[in-house]
């Protein structure tokens, strides 16, 4: 199972007046094969160019504006100042807005997991929230801003850890209306058919072990890569330098914990009190990859 130790984001879980300083760590990794484009003449990396699709000519960044299409071929131009005005503000908080039953979250909304770890001596309050969720069978719905983008998220206990699962927004998940599906229930399924199906399910049942499931395409490609490396069939590519990311600057709010636990909560479903935002972390521009 892939784990990460580098802290990607620092902030605090908030609900009521309780603040739990935490850091986010990646809980997954892309294990597909990344085929980079290279110039076969020089082995230089090949990137994207800004091309005018009508003239085929390259244009400068200064001549590019951002437009939103509202009808076929018709756009509204949005200025950088207008975008800045509605951009989500980085608050460095995982702001819990509601607690729901763990079984009430459909899998289709889950998008990307992150491990949440305590920092700044917040272990005890971190454990208190984790165990409270376990005891009540609840998960927490929260809003969080990561790299200037606002996300809906679910905070879920998983063994000794809290996991922050980024969620798709409600209007991003399509309804079932357009699908021709059989009605729920057994309908015209006979008892004998159901019995045989249950037997087959029982025979194929087992424990969950992620090591039992591999990306076969990736493994075959990497075997080919290893074979070529051993044969000396390789090329040297010099990548352009990238700017190092700046560290996040986070407010230490642990001093509020004791007062918060003495009755400083809020009614379920209400937004937590706003705190002064920490300075926004500079986002690192990812290297461009070409999909297989």
C-alpha positions in Angstrom: 0.0 0.0 0.0 1.4 3.4 -1.0 2.1 5.9 1.8 3.5 9.4 1.9 5.5 11.1 4.6 5.9 14.6 3.1 3.4 17.1 4.4 1.4 18.5 1.5 -0.8 20.9 3.4 -0.9 22.2 6.9 -3.9 23.6 8.7 -6.5 22.7 11.3 -9.7 20.6 11.6 -12.4 22.9 13.0 -15.8 22.3 14.5 -17.5 24.5 17.0 -14.5 26.3 18.7 -12.3 23.2 18.5 -9.2 23.4 16.4 -7.0 20.4 15.7 -3.7 21.3 13.9 -3.1 18.7 11.3 -1.1 18.0 8.1 -2.3 16.2 5.0 -0.3 13.4 3.4 -1.0 11.8 0.1 -2.8 8.4 0.6 -2.6 7.3 -3.0 -0.2 7.3 -5.9 -0.7 7.1 -9.7 0.8 3.8 -10.7 0.0 3.9 -14.4 2.7 4.3 -17.1 3.6 7.9 -17.9 4.8 8.2 -21.5 6.6 11.5 -21.8 7.0 13.1 -25.3 10.7 13.4 -26.4 12.3 14.9 -29.5 13.8 11.8 -31.1 16.6 14.0 -32.7 17.9 15.5 -29.4 16.1 13.6 -26.6 14.8 16.9 -25.3 11.4 17.0 -23.5 8.5 18.1 -25.6 5.9 20.5 -24.0 2.7 22.2 -25.0 2.6 25.4 -27.2 -0.1 28.1 -27.2 -1.5 27.7 -30.7 -4.2 29.7 -32.4 -6.4 26.9 -33.7 -7.6 28.9 -36.7 -4.3 30.3 -37.9 -2.0 27.6 -36.5 0.3 30.2 -35.2 1.9 30.3 -31.8 0.7 33.3 -29.6 2.1 34.9 -26.4 0.6 34.5 -23.0 -0.3 38.3 -23.0 -2.7 37.8 -25.9 -4.7 35.0 -24.1 -7.9 35.8 -22.3 -10.2 33.4 -20.4 -13.7 32.7 -21.8 -16.7 30.6 -20.7 -18.9 29.1 -23.5 -22.6 29.6 -22.7 -23.9 28.6 -26.2 -22.3 26.9 -29.2 -19.6 29.3 -30.4 -20.6 32.1 -28.0 -18.4 33.1 -25.0 -18.3 35.4 -22.1 -14.9 36.8 -21.4 -13.9 36.9 -17.7 -11.1 39.2 -16.6 -8.3 38.3 -14.1 -9.8 40.8 -11.7 -13.2 39.2 -11.9 -11.7 35.7 -11.4 -9.7 36.9 -8.4 -12.8 38.4 -6.8 -14.6 35.0 -6.7 -11.6 32.8 -6.1 -11.9 30.7 -2.9 -9.9 32.2 0.0 -7.3 30.0 1.5 -8.2 29.6 5.2 -6.0 26.6 6.0 -8.9 24.8 7.7 -10.8 21.6 7.3 -14.1 23.2 8.4 -16.6 20.5 9.5 -20.1 21.5 8.6 -22.1 18.4 9.5 -21.9 14.9 10.9 -23.7 12.1 9.0 -24.1 8.3 9.3 -21.1 6.6 7.8 -23.3 4.4 5.6 -25.1 7.4 4.1 -22.2 8.4 1.8 -22.5 6.7 -1.7 -19.2 5.5 -3.0 -19.8 7.4 -6.3 -19.0 10.7 -4.5 -15.5 9.6 -3.3 -12.7 11.0 -5.4 -9.3 11.2 -3.7 -8.0 10.3 -0.3 -5.5 12.0 2.0 -4.1 10.9 5.3 -4.6 13.4 8.1 -1.9 13.5 10.8 -1.8 15.6 14.0 0.9 18.3 14.4 1.8 20.8 17.1 1.0 18.4 20.0 -2.6 17.9 19.0 -2.5 14.1 19.4 -5.0 13.9 22.2 -7.7 16.0 20.5 -7.1 14.3 17.2 -7.7 10.9 18.9 -10.8 12.3 20.7 -12.4 13.2 17.3 -11.4 9.9 15.7 -12.8 7.8 18.6 -16.0 10.0 18.7 -16.6 9.2 15.0 -16.0 5.5 15.6 -18.3 5.3 18.7 -21.1 7.2 17.0 -20.8 5.6 13.5 -20.5 9.0 11.9 -18.3 10.7 9.4 -17.8 14.4 9.1 -18.6 16.5 6.0 -16.3 19.5 5.6 -15.1 22.1 3.2 -11.4 22.7 2.5 -9.3 24.7 0.1 -6.3 23.0 -1.4 -4.1 24.7 -4.0 -6.7 27.6 -4.4 -9.5 25.1 -5.2 -12.4 24.6 -2.8 -13.5 21.0 -2.2 -16.2 19.2 -0.4 -14.7 16.4 1.7 -15.5 13.6 4.1 -13.4 13.0 7.2 -13.5 9.3 7.9 -11.8 7.2 10.7 -9.7 4.4 9.4 -7.8 2.4 12.0 -5.5 4.8 13.9 -5.8 7.5 11.2 -8.3 10.0 10.0 -8.7 10.0 6.2 -9.9 13.1 4.3 -11.7 11.9 1.2 -12.2 14.7 -1.4 -15.8 14.4 -2.8 -17.5 15.3 -6.0 -20.0 18.1 -5.7 -23.6 17.1 -5.9 -24.1 18.6 -9.4 -21.0 16.7 -10.7 -22.7 13.3 -10.2 -25.1 12.4 -13.0 -28.6 11.0 -12.1 -29.9 7.6 -13.2 -32.8 9.0 -15.1 -31.3 8.4 -18.6 -30.4 4.7 -17.8 -32.7 1.8 -18.6 -32.3 -0.2 -15.4 -34.4 -3.1 -14.0 -36.5 -2.1 -11.0 -35.0 -2.7 -7.6 -36.0 -6.0 -5.9 -36.0 -9.6 -7.1 -38.8 -9.1 -9.6 -38.9 -12.2 -11.9 -35.8 -13.7 -10.4 -36.7 -17.3 -9.3 -35.7 -18.7 -5.9 -33.5 -21.3 -7.7 -31.6 -18.6 -9.6 -31.1 -16.6 -6.5 -29.8 -19.7 -4.6 -27.2 -20.4 -7.3 -26.1 -16.8 -7.4 -25.6 -16.8 -3.7 -23.6 -20.0 -3.9 -21.3 -18.5 -6.5 -20.8 -15.4 -4.5 -20.0 -17.5 -1.4 -17.4 -19.5 -3.4 -15.7 -16.4 -4.7 -15.7 -14.6 -1.4 -12.5 -13.8 0.5 -10.7 -11.2 2.6 -9.7 -7.8 1.3 -6.0 -7.8 0.4 -4.9 -5.0 -2.0 -1.7 -7.0 -2.8 -3.9 -9.5 -4.6 -4.7 -6.9 -7.3 -2.2 -5.5 -9.7 -2.1 -3.2 -12.8 -1.0 -5.9 -15.3 -0.4 -3.4 -18.1 2.0 -1.4 -15.9 3.8 -4.5 -14.8 4.3 -5.7 -18.3 5.6 -2.4 -19.5 8.0 -2.1 -16.5 9.3 -5.6 -17.2 10.1 -4.3 -20.8 11.8 -1.2 -19.3 13.9 -3.3 -17.0 15.0 -5.6 -19.9 16.0 -2.5 -22.0 17.9 -1.0 -19.0 19.9 -4.2 -18.5 20.7 -4.3 -22.2 21.9 -0.7 -22.1 19.2 0.4 -24.5 18.6 3.8 -22.8 18.7 7.6 -23.5 19.6 10.5 -21.3 17.1 13.4 -21.0 17.8 16.7 -19.2 14.7 18.1 -17.6 14.3 21.9 -17.2 14.7 23.2 -13.7 11.6 23.9 -11.6 11.1 26.3 -8.7 11.1 24.8 -5.2 7.7 25.1 -3.4 7.5 27.4 -0.4 6.5 26.1 3.0 3.1 26.8 4.5 2.8 29.1 7.4 0.1 27.9 9.8 -1.6 29.5 12.8 -1.1 27.5 16.1 -4.6 27.3 17.5 -4.1 24.6 20.1 -4.6 27.2 22.9 -8.3 27.2 22.2 -8.8 23.4 22.7 -9.3 23.5 26.5 -11.9 26.3 26.4 -13.7 24.7 23.4 -14.2 21.3 25.1 -16.0 23.1 28.0 -19.2 23.7 26.0 -18.0 25.7 23.0 -19.7 23.5 20.3 -22.2 24.6 17.7 -25.5 23.1 16.5 -25.1 20.4 13.8 -25.2 21.7 10.2 -24.1 25.2 11.1 -20.9 26.7 9.8 -18.0 27.0 12.3 -16.8 30.4 13.4 -14.4 32.0 10.9 -10.8 32.4 12.0 -8.1 34.6 10.6 -6.7 32.9 7.4 -3.2 31.8 7.2 -1.0 32.9 4.4 -1.6 30.9 1.2 0.9 28.3 0.2 2.5 28.8 -3.2 1.3 26.0 -5.4 3.9 24.1 -7.3 3.2 23.7 -11.0 3.1 20.0 -11.9 5.3 18.7 -14.7 3.3 18.0 -17.9 2.7 14.3 -18.6 1.2 12.6 -21.6 -1.3 9.9 -21.0 -0.7 6.4 -22.3 
